[in-house]
């Protein structure tokens, strides 16, 4: 008898080999599980970190838009002034400034704080300066005590020595022009303009009278210059003395302000004068008039320091009444300092010991500068690059500030509110980032883009959600399994279609087809409903049909009926258009509803984007419906409920969390869609709910504008703000979807 071997089970003996093998496997499994858990957690945190990094980059790009503008006093320089100071100016680098006083023009180095030599102005003779027009930068016109005017061109030449730039001022006086009678009154109030043919000067020469001089300069091919002059007088029937003048370059007129607050406009063509506006009170005289860049916005300062802006109409009308737009932060009493930016709609006003920097489009006063010693300021100018201010006080001391205000046109009101833009009859939301001239008024309202995003999303979901949910409901509950195994993968493959392909198809195929067959498409749903309801009546009334068409195969009848409805709709569309729509539905829409039909419109986008969203909603909703526990369905049927009652009252509520999530995910997909919206709409940022108008979405706008936006510029940063808004919208949609899903899941988890 062979003894049987057995494991030693005495206390303290080693465990059997089988147990050791099991323990080893369990240890390896636990080790793998721990590292897998750590890897998954690390990947999740990595994704969250990447999202926050992207968000940080976006915020860092648009945050500078909302930084408050600042000013830093660089230096003060006690320059000598011979009498009253009338005006100041500076070169584009703010290295050299000039000061105009009663003795003429003086130049000073702002870097070295010392006067600079310049050629004497012999044309002054014994006369003294009594008034200055700075309407054209670096081309001041001096009004003299003997009734003459002296135009002076100032140039700043850059010289480089061993890589160091030196700015050298050069003055070139034009020939003096006698505006008043010899030995006449000093000219104190004057203005001028310049165009390609020469320049014009206007000065007050008497009570209600303005004298104009037009100088025309011609240069032939040999370089010879010929100069001609002409004069005329304009009589202004004003109630008070004329206290301010400004040329209206756009409308070829002359604007005059009076001591009683009247704003008068005179045509340079025929001399006709009319009153176009007034100050808020008749006892407020006008201290200064000036136009902003572009010539459509008139800025007025009154005798109490009030600052107001007015818009001239763009349309040439017989009556050109100005419209008051904004009241800005007032200055001191009688302040007449004014300087407009050469780059945007910013301007400077002031008097007393302070200056205010405003922006004409938004109506905001962005910055206030004060004299450090509290002395009254007599003149100030915005630097050519709008990055500094040079001013002079009553003693001739020059003050130099550096401005940090790179985005003056940005404010919350400009980005999200209604703004009265130049030439517009009322406040409006407008996106128009570029224009055809340097005087273009940037319009960067994001409201039309947000509206367009919501509009495109809404119409896409109105088309996609009913089709996707009904298809998912039928496929999961009533379709035979063999057909379901074919239909579901086919619809899921649709999700792989690139959005650029759908956009291309929408632009070249869907848009022209919808325009041609819109009446047919409009009657198609009605015909489909009639045929399906009729087929259902036949199905219920004829038992033989039910025997040959068992449940689950209704699709074999519905597809032919839908195709038949399409054929009938396309055959009847022409008759409907000719009978009820006047032969052309576009004219019918325009005449009856004032609706203009654009070929690339919201309807086309809804159809194209709907095909991009349907596979997502269908797949998630069908999975939610199909994964409802079978015992719920079996219990409902066992209690006597019909399959239809079971599907509506048991399956649908149980699957509602997944269905809602499907809709929200489809909504997020539609909100962020770019290529379909870009290619299938006219990209017109209009705010109308009409199906037949286009729109511009945030995503499409970023794709269109960003390649052309200068890095670090206003448009560049506003586009990043648009990206942030898109990010926030998507985040809110997904968060809402998750919150509602969890609540619905908690409600139906006990079923």
Phi and psi in degrees as a GROMACS rama.xvg file:
@    title "Ramachandran Plot"
@    xaxis  label "Phi"
@    yaxis  label "Psi"
@TYPE xy
-84.4648  125.126  UNK-2
-65.3096  141.255  UNK-3
-84.0763  130.922  UNK-4
-81.2571  144.069  UNK-5
-146.626  160.061  UNK-6
-71.6814  145.454  UNK-7
-79.4646  118.205  UNK-8
-110.271  18.0284  UNK-9
-70.4883  152.052  UNK-10
-59.6458  139.063  UNK-11
83.8535  -4.67735  UNK-12
-76.8749  154.326  UNK-13
-65.2973  153.151  UNK-14
-67.2041  155.431  UNK-15
-58.9411  158.323  UNK-16
-62.1207  -38.8465  UNK-17
-63.2609  -40.7999  UNK-18
-67.6255  -38.2342  UNK-19
-63.3153  -38.0706  UNK-20
-64.7891  -41.5709  UNK-21
-64.6066  -42.8187  UNK-22
-63.3609  -38.7618  UNK-23
-64.2074  -42.8546  UNK-24
-64.7001  -40.7145  UNK-25
-63.9201  -39.7947  UNK-26
-64.0981  -43.7982  UNK-27
-62.6095  -41.1431  UNK-28
-63.0263  -44.6764  UNK-29
-62.747  -39.9629  UNK-30
-61.9613  -45.9831  UNK-31
-64.594  -41.1844  UNK-32
-62.4382  -42.527  UNK-33
-61.8775  -46.3411  UNK-34
-71.0986  -32.2964  UNK-35
-65.7528  -41.8454  UNK-36
-61.6449  -43.4964  UNK-37
-65.0653  -39.2791  UNK-38
-64.7142  -43.0728  UNK-39
-64.7702  -43.093  UNK-40
-62.9488  -42.291  UNK-41
-62.0728  -43.1429  UNK-42
-62.3491  -40.3624  UNK-43
-63.5018  -46.2798  UNK-44
-65.153  -33.2712  UNK-45
-64.337  -40.7495  UNK-46
-65.5331  -44.6951  UNK-47
-60.7909  -42.8183  UNK-48
-62.3522  -39.8531  UNK-49
-63.8643  -40.0467  UNK-50
-63.9475  -44.5732  UNK-51
-67.3476  -32.7348  UNK-52
-65.3258  -43.1044  UNK-53
-61.7348  -43.7887  UNK-54
-62.7215  -38.8446  UNK-55
-63.2112  -42.9771  UNK-56
-62.5905  -42.7617  UNK-57
-62.7175  -47.7421  UNK-58
-64.0517  -40.0883  UNK-59
-62.8625  -28.7507  UNK-60
-77.963  -36.0615  UNK-61
-98.9687  -12.141  UNK-62
-57.6294  -40.439  UNK-63
-58.0744  -19.2624  UNK-64
-60.5434  -29.9772  UNK-65
-105.133  9.9998  UNK-66
-72.7315  139.207  UNK-67
-69.4588  137.474  UNK-68
-65.5335  148.064  UNK-69
-130.779  160.465  UNK-70
-137.479  140.964  UNK-71
-126.587  125.431  UNK-72
-74.5452  112.308  UNK-73
-78.5746  -45.6297  UNK-74
-167.76  158.337  UNK-75
-122.523  146.208  UNK-76
-141.001  120.057  UNK-77
-77.7829  92.3411  UNK-78
-89.3677  152.492  UNK-79
-80.6074  135.158  UNK-80
-128.256  130.199  UNK-81
-98.997  83.9947  UNK-82
95.1726  -158.969  UNK-83
-66.8319  139.502  UNK-84
-89.049  129.513  UNK-85
-106.629  -37.1656  UNK-86
-159.35  159.924  UNK-87
-136.766  163.683  UNK-88
-157.591  173.25  UNK-89
-154.354  159.346  UNK-90
-80.5163  173.557  UNK-91
-69.3362  -21.0296  UNK-92
-92.9805  -3.10471  UNK-93
56.5739  42.615  UNK-94
-104.039  -28.0461  UNK-95
-128.315  134.317  UNK-96
-121.127  152.314  UNK-97
-123.276  149.833  UNK-98
-128.238  132.195  UNK-99
-110.514  119.558  UNK-100
-126.259  -166.544  UNK-101
-63.4961  -23.8585  UNK-102
-90.8657  -11.4927  UNK-103
135.257  -147.001  UNK-104
-110.255  131.425  UNK-105
-125.848  140.098  UNK-106
-110.879  144.884  UNK-107
-141.481  143.036  UNK-108
-84.2667  120.998  UNK-109
-75.4347  -24.0771  UNK-110
-76.9131  -47.4804  UNK-111
-94.2752  -8.65133  UNK-112
55.9617  53.5815  UNK-113
-149.758  153.986  UNK-114
-70.3028  153.389  UNK-115
-114.48  141.614  UNK-116
-72.1592  148.488  UNK-117
-153.015  155.884  UNK-118
-62.9309  140.464  UNK-119
-67.387  151.524  UNK-120
-97.8494  85.9428  UNK-121
-67.3452  -21.1793  UNK-122
-65.784  -19.7349  UNK-123
-65.9329  -36.8415  UNK-124
63.2831  -134.353  UNK-125
-88.5361  -3.48256  UNK-126
-75.8429  159.844  UNK-127
-120.298  156  UNK-128
-75.9963  129.09  UNK-129
-118.792  -11.4748  UNK-130
-165.351  155.034  UNK-131
-138.865  139.141  UNK-132
-108.894  124.025  UNK-133
-112.108  28.712  UNK-134
-62.4371  -28.9793  UNK-135
-113.512  114.377  UNK-136
-58.8034  140.926  UNK-137
62.2004  16.9489  UNK-138
-141.892  63.8686  UNK-139
-70.8807  152.455  UNK-140
-117.446  123.215  UNK-141
-96.259  126.234  UNK-142
-88.0863  130.328  UNK-143
-107.657  163.991  UNK-144
-71.939  -15.0785  UNK-145
-101.063  15.957  UNK-146
87.7868  3.03397  UNK-147
-96.2737  164.267  UNK-148
-122.736  145.505  UNK-149
-127.374  102.469  UNK-150
-74.785  138.172  UNK-151
-133.721  125.327  UNK-152
-94.0185  131.098  UNK-153
-115.152  124.928  UNK-154
-120.638  147.188  UNK-155
-118.646  109.305  UNK-156
-95.347  133.898  UNK-157
-95.4438  125.664  UNK-158
-120.449  140.106  UNK-159
-118.82  125.91  UNK-160
-128.195  112.153  UNK-161
55.4017  42.6807  UNK-162
79.5547  2.75074  UNK-163
-104.482  128.715  UNK-164
-85.6845  137.209  UNK-165
-127.445  130.43  UNK-166
-98.6747  123.483  UNK-167
-116.063  118.948  UNK-168
-80.1573  143.603  UNK-169
-135.494  132.761  UNK-170
-112.773  143.559  UNK-171
-134.524  90.531  UNK-172
-65.3363  138.436  UNK-173
-81.3397  177.963  UNK-174
-71.7484  134.708  UNK-175
-62.2966  151.104  UNK-176
-123.97  128.756  UNK-177
-86.0029  111.18  UNK-178
-92.8164  -34.9844  UNK-179
-108.684  175.53  UNK-180
-63.3989  151.183  UNK-181
-53.4951  133.095  UNK-182
72.9233  18.2318  UNK-183
-74.3932  -172.537  UNK-184
-70.8204  151.281  UNK-185
-61.604  147.025  UNK-186
-94.7189  114.309  UNK-187
-111.753  -27.484  UNK-188
-120.216  112.185  UNK-189
-150.028  163.377  UNK-190
-150.546  167.976  UNK-191
-155.908  168.665  UNK-192
-144.327  163.514  UNK-193
-137.952  140.99  UNK-194
-137.327  -171.768  UNK-195
-67.4118  -19.5849  UNK-196
-98.3166  -9.85024  UNK-197
152.8  -143.906  UNK-198
-149.257  161.846  UNK-199
-130.082  146.546  UNK-200
-129.981  136.7  UNK-201
-127.862  139.562  UNK-202
-145.15  146.866  UNK-203
-75.6085  124.253  UNK-204
-115.725  -5.30186  UNK-205
-176.915  -177.415  UNK-206
-66.8505  111.923  UNK-207
71.9809  16.008  UNK-208
-127.155  137.085  UNK-209
-126.442  133.326  UNK-210
-104.424  137.698  UNK-211
-119.975  142.533  UNK-212
-125.054  128.669  UNK-213
-112.322  122.626  UNK-214
-113.081  123.019  UNK-215
-113.498  130.412  UNK-216
-118.791  127.427  UNK-217
-123.913  140.473  UNK-218
-125.287  122.819  UNK-219
-86.3564  -179.172  UNK-220
-66.3097  -22.3133  UNK-221
-86.4421  -0.889406  UNK-222
91.2736  -0.269291  UNK-223
-75.3556  135.964  UNK-224
-108.168  129.25  UNK-225
-115.451  140.993  UNK-226
-128.618  131.329  UNK-227
-129.957  147.465  UNK-228
-125.456  149.209  UNK-229
-145.504  151.99  UNK-230
-130.581  153.828  UNK-231
-155.021  163.123  UNK-232
-123.094  141.512  UNK-233
-118.016  131.567  UNK-234
-101.219  123.222  UNK-235
-105.095  116.942  UNK-236
-76.6049  68.0316  UNK-237
-91.8644  153.553  UNK-238
-80.3398  -13.8554  UNK-239
-143.587  -179.034  UNK-240
-68.4648  148.19  UNK-241
-76.917  123.099  UNK-242
-112.771  -10.4515  UNK-243
-156.314  148.095  UNK-244
-135.993  150.233  UNK-245
-157.927  133.845  UNK-246
-76.277  133.947  UNK-247
-94.9106  91.9338  UNK-248
-67.8097  -36.469  UNK-249
-67.1113  -44.6161  UNK-250
-101.837  9.70168  UNK-251
54.4111  59.0729  UNK-252
-143.28  -179.647  UNK-253
-129.023  127.88  UNK-254
-102.321  135.15  UNK-255
-127.81  141.326  UNK-256
-113.744  146.868  UNK-257
-116.915  168.037  UNK-258
-70.9209  -10.8206  UNK-259
-104.99  12.5559  UNK-260
88.856  8.22514  UNK-261
-78.5362  144.159  UNK-262
-112.017  114.263  UNK-263
-110.222  146.926  UNK-264
-128.567  128.901  UNK-265
-119.279  135.039  UNK-266
-79.0078  131.642  UNK-267
-77.0235  -13.9197  UNK-268
-79.8116  -46.9161  UNK-269
-124.93  -1.38428  UNK-270
78.8845  4.38097  UNK-271
-66.2804  135.751  UNK-272
-118.341  138.673  UNK-273
-145.152  152.987  UNK-274
-84.9906  124.633  UNK-275
-114.51  -6.69851  UNK-276
179.964  -179.567  UNK-277
-159.647  163.402  UNK-278
-73.1633  174.842  UNK-279
-69.8654  -20.5737  UNK-280
-138.971  148.975  UNK-281
-69.2627  -21.8557  UNK-282
-87.6477  3.31723  UNK-283
-95.4487  112.069  UNK-284
-78.7909  158.836  UNK-285
-91.9794  122.27  UNK-286
-88.5939  -35.4381  UNK-287
-156.746  146.978  UNK-288
-124.955  140.88  UNK-289
-161.833  146.62  UNK-290
-97.9185  146.506  UNK-291
-81.7091  171.887  UNK-292
-54.1043  128.651  UNK-293
106.246  -30.0038  UNK-294
85.3648  12.922  UNK-295
-104.599  -19.5186  UNK-296
-110.452  122.57  UNK-297
-101.204  128.753  UNK-298
-106.954  133.377  UNK-299
-124.604  133.739  UNK-300
-115.045  138.467  UNK-301
-108.03  -178.894  UNK-302
-71.1978  -14.8461  UNK-303
-99.1885  7.33486  UNK-304
91.266  0.628662  UNK-305
-66.2745  145.198  UNK-306
-125.977  124.474  UNK-307
-135.01  153.395  UNK-308
-119.143  146.396  UNK-309
-132.629  146.869  UNK-310
-107.239  134.093  UNK-311
-87.5968  144.017  UNK-312
-68.2015  149.461  UNK-313
-77.0462  -32.6962  UNK-314
-78.0184  136.349  UNK-315
-73.6868  108.519  UNK-316
-122.526  162.063  UNK-317
-68.2042  -33.261  UNK-318
-110.441  125.051  UNK-319
-115.852  57.0724  UNK-320
-66.3482  131.604  UNK-321
-80.3882  154.073  UNK-322
-113.719  125.388  UNK-323
-72.4333  134.107  UNK-324
-111.607  -58.339  UNK-325
-133.873  150.998  UNK-326
-109.586  124.139  UNK-327
-97.2248  175.378  UNK-328
-60.612  125.879  UNK-329
-75.2255  161.128  UNK-330
-105.893  -154.823  UNK-331
-82.5239  166.682  UNK-332
-60.3388  129.562  UNK-333
74.0886  14.4879  UNK-334
-67.8966  134.941  UNK-335
-130.259  15.8725  UNK-336
-78.5746  130.218  UNK-337
-149.611  136.426  UNK-338
-152.718  127.715  UNK-339
-101.721  153.542  UNK-340
-71.6616  146.067  UNK-341
-91.4377  4.47414  UNK-342
-123.261  -25.2298  UNK-343
-150.485  -161.472  UNK-344
-93.7912  20.671  UNK-345
-81.3087  157.097  UNK-346
-158.054  165.222  UNK-347
-123.527  135.514  UNK-348
-133.948  165.294  UNK-349
166.867  -177.817  UNK-350
167.906  174.096  UNK-351
66.0052  -133.574  UNK-352
-109.906  19.2616  UNK-353
-141.456  157.414  UNK-354
-128.416  144.322  UNK-355
-119.078  136.878  UNK-356
-108.93  122.529  UNK-357
-118.332  169.214  UNK-358
-130.03  124.997  UNK-359
-68.5388  -33.5996  UNK-360
-71.6024  -45.8012  UNK-361
-88.7619  -16.4598  UNK-362
75.0202  18.4348  UNK-363
-97.0319  141.627  UNK-364
-95.2538  111.757  UNK-365
-93.1919  -22.9761  UNK-366
-159.227  147.277  UNK-367
-126.095  128.453  UNK-368
-111.292  138.333  UNK-369
-125.194  147.582  UNK-370
-67.1245  127.74  UNK-371
-62.4407  -23.7331  UNK-372
-107.018  4.91777  UNK-373
75.3391  14.7206  UNK-374
-79.0752  152.154  UNK-375
-67.3847  136.977  UNK-376
-92.9363  141.543  UNK-377
-110.831  -24.5911  UNK-378
-155.622  151.811  UNK-379
-158.759  155.856  UNK-380
-147.815  141.79  UNK-381
-77.2792  135.519  UNK-382
-61.3799  154.535  UNK-383
-54.7395  -32.2405  UNK-384
-93.1758  7.7657  UNK-385
57.1915  27.3365  UNK-386
-110.15  12.5822  UNK-387
-168.319  168.717  UNK-388
-134.628  134.85  UNK-389
-118.201  129.962  UNK-390
-135.257  164.758  UNK-391
-138.461  138.704  UNK-392
-95.2553  -173.675  UNK-393
-67.0934  -21.6694  UNK-394
-91.8969  2.25048  UNK-395
88.5904  6.95523  UNK-396
-71.6806  128.626  UNK-397
-88.5586  137.366  UNK-398
-121.69  137.357  UNK-399
-129.137  116.115  UNK-400
-109.99  146.174  UNK-401
-102.643  127.992  UNK-402
-100.227  139.51  UNK-403
-117.772  87.7562  UNK-404
-144.188  68.0546  UNK-405
-74.3307  -16.8503  UNK-406
-129.056  63.8912  UNK-407
-67.353  -24.439  UNK-408
-79.6878  -3.73123  UNK-409
-97.406  130.494  UNK-410
-156.837  164.963  UNK-411
-61.2078  -37.8086  UNK-412
-65.5141  -39.9564  UNK-413
-69.6532  -30.7043  UNK-414
-83.8509  -33.967  UNK-415
-128.678  -7.92162  UNK-416
-108.677  176.492  UNK-417
-81.1894  139.643  UNK-418
-132.234  141.319  UNK-419
-87.6887  102.317  UNK-420
-87.6465  161.567  UNK-421
-61.65  130.767  UNK-422
85.8138  -4.99269  UNK-423
-92.6107  142.768  UNK-424
-78.6268  -21.3671  UNK-425
-151.374  169.858  UNK-426
-62.6867  145.172  UNK-427
-152.787  157.54  UNK-428
-91.3672  119.791  UNK-429
-139.19  135.333  UNK-430
-114.757  114.398  UNK-431
-153.322  96.0003  UNK-432
-82.7409  -21.6324  UNK-433
-135.291  158.928  UNK-434
-143.025  -175.982  UNK-435
-94.5884  0.724639  UNK-436
-144.373  165.36  UNK-437
-68.2251  -20.7882  UNK-438
-85.5734  7.18817  UNK-439
-61.1594  137.229  UNK-440
-93.938  110.202  UNK-441
-63.7736  133.341  UNK-442
-123.877  109.289  UNK-443
-125.356  44.1963  UNK-444
-75.4489  124.695  UNK-445
-84.3057  -9.6869  UNK-446
-60.6055  -44.207  UNK-447
-61.4659  -30.6403  UNK-448
-74.1408  -40.3213  UNK-449
-63.7638  -43.0558  UNK-450
-60.2389  -44.6079  UNK-451
-63.0986  -37.968  UNK-452
-61.8386  -46.0926  UNK-453
-67.6715  -36.9917  UNK-454
-64.7051  -48.8285  UNK-455
-62.3911  -39.6875  UNK-456
-64.3038  -43.6431  UNK-457
-60.4442  -49.3436  UNK-458
-69.7865  -31.3453  UNK-459
-66.132  -42.4946  UNK-460
-71.8033  -34.6133  UNK-461
-60.3747  -31.3051  UNK-462
-84.9707  -40.0907  UNK-463
-84.0494  -41.731  UNK-464
-62.5477  -50.6758  UNK-465
-59.6145  -43.9008  UNK-466
-64.8734  -45.8616  UNK-467
-66.3297  -44.9562  UNK-468
-69.4989  -42.028  UNK-469
-63.9218  -41.1596  UNK-470
-64.6254  -41.6455  UNK-471
-65.3868  -40.6981  UNK-472
-63.4302  -46.4796  UNK-473
-68.5826  -43.718  UNK-474
-61.8581  -42.3923  UNK-475
-79.8335  -26.2751  UNK-476
-109.793  -26.6904  UNK-477
-126.228  -21.7342  UNK-478
-76.2852  144.884  UNK-479
-64.2844  148.863  UNK-480
-61.1249  -36.2418  UNK-481
-64.6265  -38.7755  UNK-482
-73.19  -37.2109  UNK-483
-60.8832  -36.8649  UNK-484
-67.6166  -15.9705  UNK-485
-96.6168  -45.0314  UNK-486
-67.2743  -46.5893  UNK-487
-61.3726  -48.4712  UNK-488
-61.3387  -34.7802  UNK-489
-63.9334  -43.8906  UNK-490
-67.9369  -36.8966  UNK-491
-65.8082  -31.7861  UNK-492
-64.2641  -29.0143  UNK-493
-58.4214  -30.1006  UNK-494
-66.2058  -18.9863  UNK-495
-82.9303  -7.13127  UNK-496
-66.3864  126.573  UNK-497
-62.841  140.235  UNK-498
-64.1825  -28.3243  UNK-499
-66.1584  -32.818  UNK-500
-68.0156  -43.5354  UNK-501
-63.5157  -40.2625  UNK-502
-64.4675  -41.7012  UNK-503
-62.3128  -43.5207  UNK-504
-64.9642  -39.8634  UNK-505
-65.8131  -40.753  UNK-506
-70.5295  -39.6614  UNK-507
-96.75  -22.7675  UNK-508
-115.426  -55.661  UNK-509
-66.9596  -47.3603  UNK-510
-59.2814  -50.4251  UNK-511
-65.014  -35.6757  UNK-512
-68.0352  -42.647  UNK-513
-63.2422  -41.221  UNK-514
-61.8343  -38.3847  UNK-515
-76.7119  -36.1897  UNK-516
-117.265  27.4738  UNK-517
-59.1484  -44.7325  UNK-518
-58.6359  -38.0791  UNK-519
-65.4415  -42.5631  UNK-520
-65.0375  -31.7509  UNK-521
-69.5977  -35.7108  UNK-522
-89.2169  -10.8519  UNK-523
-60.9363  -46.1791  UNK-524
-57.8964  -38.1622  UNK-525
-64.6855  -43.0066  UNK-526
-66.8919  -39.0071  UNK-527
-61.1375  -45.7825  UNK-528
-61.5106  -43.6534  UNK-529
-62.6043  -45.0687  UNK-530
-67.3275  -41.5418  UNK-531
-67.51  -43.1216  UNK-532
-64.5684  -38.9585  UNK-533
-63.6607  -41.6908  UNK-534
-64.6035  -36.0472  UNK-535
-65.9049  -38.7043  UNK-536
-63.0012  -41.554  UNK-537
-64.807  -39.5222  UNK-538
-62.5075  -39.7963  UNK-539
-77.1121  -29.8765  UNK-540
-88.0801  -24.183  UNK-541
-112.921  108.183  UNK-542
-61.8128  -32.2994  UNK-543
-62.5458  -33.3772  UNK-544
-66.7935  -40.7376  UNK-545
-64.9388  -32.6645  UNK-546
-70.0279  -36.1515  UNK-547
-87.0741  -8.79206  UNK-548
-130.304  79.6712  UNK-549
-66.201  161.467  UNK-550
-57.3347  140.102  UNK-551
102.261  -13.6256  UNK-552
-114.05  17.8007  UNK-553
-61.6064  -22.5366  UNK-554
-61.4  -28.5756  UNK-555
-68.0375  -20.9629  UNK-556
-95.7607  -37.6868  UNK-557
-66.4234  -39.3223  UNK-558
-63.9035  -49.4677  UNK-559
-60.8573  -36.9985  UNK-560
-63.9233  -39.7737  UNK-561
-65.6033  -42.441  UNK-562
-64.0318  -40.0141  UNK-563
-63.7056  -40.5273  UNK-564
-61.9071  -38.8094  UNK-565
-63.5056  -43.7971  UNK-566
-62.594  -43.26  UNK-567
-64.2458  -40.556  UNK-568
-63.6456  -43.8529  UNK-569
-69.2287  -29.1025  UNK-570
-78.0455  -28.6278  UNK-571
-93.1294  -13.3064  UNK-572
-59.4493  -43.6601  UNK-573
-62.6769  -40.7145  UNK-574
-65.4472  -40.6214  UNK-575
-62.1723  -43.1198  UNK-576
-66.0769  -42.7299  UNK-577
-73.8492  -30.3172  UNK-578
-85.2041  -47.9911  UNK-579
-108.892  -15.3256  UNK-580
-113.231  18.6547  UNK-581
69.5834  18.5256  UNK-582
86.9868  -16.5292  UNK-583
-150.632  109.045  UNK-584
-66.1247  -25.0663  UNK-585
-65.4905  -47.3335  UNK-586
-63.5824  -36.8413  UNK-587
-62.8942  -44.4572  UNK-588
-64.7314  -41.091  UNK-589
-69.4394  -42.4797  UNK-590
-77.7477  -37.1722  UNK-591
-88.3251  -38.2491  UNK-592
-118.841  1.45581  UNK-593
55.9314  39.7446  UNK-594
-109.03  127.034  UNK-595
-96.0319  133.304  UNK-596
-93.6692  120.054  UNK-597
-102.906  137.371  UNK-598
-60.8336  -44.4838  UNK-599
-96.2896  104.871  UNK-600
-137.367  -175.013  UNK-601
-66.4588  -29.897  UNK-602
-64.1989  -44.3581  UNK-603
-62.8818  -43.4464  UNK-604
-63.8649  -40.2747  UNK-605
-60.8084  -42.0807  UNK-606
-66.7204  -47.0245  UNK-607
-69.6287  -45.3023  UNK-608
-70.2184  -28.0347  UNK-609
-60.5424  -39.7794  UNK-610
-67.3659  -25.7798  UNK-611
-78.3915  -28.9235  UNK-612
-90.6276  -30.8057  UNK-613
-54.8545  -48.1218  UNK-614
-59.1535  -36.8139  UNK-615
-66.2655  -51.948  UNK-616
-63.9947  -43.046  UNK-617
-60.918  -48.1237  UNK-618
-62.5349  -48.6569  UNK-619
-68.6392  -41.4751  UNK-620
-67.6703  -40.1071  UNK-621
-65.2737  -40.2215  UNK-622
-63.1312  -40.9294  UNK-623
-64.1685  -41.6903  UNK-624
-69.7035  -40.829  UNK-625
-72.5516  -23.7271  UNK-626
-92.9628  6.88481  UNK-627
-63.4944  132.611  UNK-628
-51.741  135.908  UNK-629
-66.1988  -26.7163  UNK-630
-66.1405  -27.093  UNK-631
-66.6788  -44.7114  UNK-632
-65.132  -43.8304  UNK-633
-63.6666  -40.3359  UNK-634
-64.5899  -41.7172  UNK-635
-64.0275  -43.9339  UNK-636
-66.4128  -35.7398  UNK-637
-67.0995  -28.8299  UNK-638
-82.609  2.08757  UNK-639
103.156  3.51288  UNK-640
-73.947  147.536  UNK-641
-76.9012  161.73  UNK-642
-56.7731  -35.9277  UNK-643
-68.4317  -43.4018  UNK-644
-63.7166  -39.4536  UNK-645
-63.4217  -43.9284  UNK-646
-64.3209  -40.7559  UNK-647
-77.5135  -40.3001  UNK-648
-100.533  -13.9334  UNK-649
-118.302  -55.8941  UNK-650
-68.1356  -48.4033  UNK-651
-62.3852  -48.3297  UNK-652
-61.6408  -38.4259  UNK-653
-65.099  -37.3152  UNK-654
-87.7498  1.37888  UNK-655
-59.5918  -36.1966  UNK-656
-59.1878  -44.3359  UNK-657
-67.6814  -36.2806  UNK-658
-66.3145  -42.8574  UNK-659
-63.593  -41.385  UNK-660
-61.1664  -38.7306  UNK-661
-61.4319  -43.5127  UNK-662
-64.9346  -42.8348  UNK-663
-66.8262  -37.8949  UNK-664
-66.964  -38.9619  UNK-665
-63.3554  -37.4429  UNK-666
-62.9635  -44.2573  UNK-667
-62.165  -37.4077  UNK-668
-64.3731  -40.722  UNK-669
-71.0591  -37.298  UNK-670
-62.5804  -40.5471  UNK-671
-90.362  2.095  UNK-672
-64.6061  136.986  UNK-673
-117.233  -59.4405  UNK-674
-67.2999  -39.3917  UNK-675
-63.7586  -46.8125  UNK-676
-64.0294  -38.5278  UNK-677
-65.1139  -40.0409  UNK-678
-93.302  -22.8785  UNK-679
-101.803  -1.38533  UNK-680
-120.773  167.976  UNK-681
-79.5874  -1.08675  UNK-682
54.3192  41.2281  UNK-683
-99.4689  118.86  UNK-684
-78.7985  67.1594  UNK-685
-103.324  154.868  UNK-686
-113.598  77.2765  UNK-687
-136.652  140.536  UNK-688
-83.411  -0.735626  UNK-689
-58.2028  137.013  UNK-690
-63.6426  -25.261  UNK-691
-99.3632  9.08965  UNK-692
-110.419  154.394  UNK-693
-82.3771  -173.586  UNK-694
-162.117  175.711  UNK-695
-132.558  124.455  UNK-696
-92.9095  162.575  UNK-697
-58.7762  -46.6613  UNK-698
-64.9799  -44.4309  UNK-699
-65.2757  -36.7137  UNK-700
-64.5588  -40.1264  UNK-701
-62.6405  -43.7235  UNK-702
-64.191  -35.62  UNK-703
-77.5672  -44.201  UNK-704
-88.6738  -32.9878  UNK-705
-61.0248  -39.9718  UNK-706
-61.5452  -24.7415  UNK-707
-100.01  -3.55012  UNK-708
-83.2422  127.558  UNK-709
-63.4884  133.438  UNK-710
-62.0223  130.827  UNK-711
84.5408  -6.17423  UNK-712
-79.7285  175.93  UNK-713
-61.4238  -47.3203  UNK-714
-62.1592  -41.6461  UNK-715
-57.3686  -46.3406  UNK-716
-74.4338  -33.5577  UNK-717
-65.5779  -35.0955  UNK-718
-65.5752  -35.1727  UNK-719
-68.5009  -33.7767  UNK-720
-63.9414  -39.5554  UNK-721
-61.9014  -39.3401  UNK-722
-64.013  -38.3394  UNK-723
-64.102  -42.7363  UNK-724
-61.8908  -40.0332  UNK-725
-63.2938  -41.8233  UNK-726
-60.5886  -45.6141  UNK-727
-64.7349  -42.8256  UNK-728
-60.4365  -45.6786  UNK-729
-64.505  -40.7325  UNK-730
-63.1396  -43.9795  UNK-731
-64.3448  -40.4562  UNK-732
-62.1493  -47.0676  UNK-733
-66.5524  -38.5365  UNK-734
-64.8157  -45.0412  UNK-735
-60.4867  -41.6852  UNK-736
-61.5856  -42.1227  UNK-737
-68.5016  -40.6618  UNK-738
-63.2658  -46.9801  UNK-739
-66.579  -38.9634  UNK-740
-61.2228  -42.9217  UNK-741
-66.5224  -37.5541  UNK-742
-66.7834  -43.303  UNK-743
-65.9461  -38.2958  UNK-744
-64.6569  -40.6117  UNK-745
-65.2857  -33.8852  UNK-746
-70.1992  -37.5446  UNK-747
-107.486  10.7581  UNK-748
-72.0976  -18.4275  UNK-749
-86.42  -3.25548  UNK-750
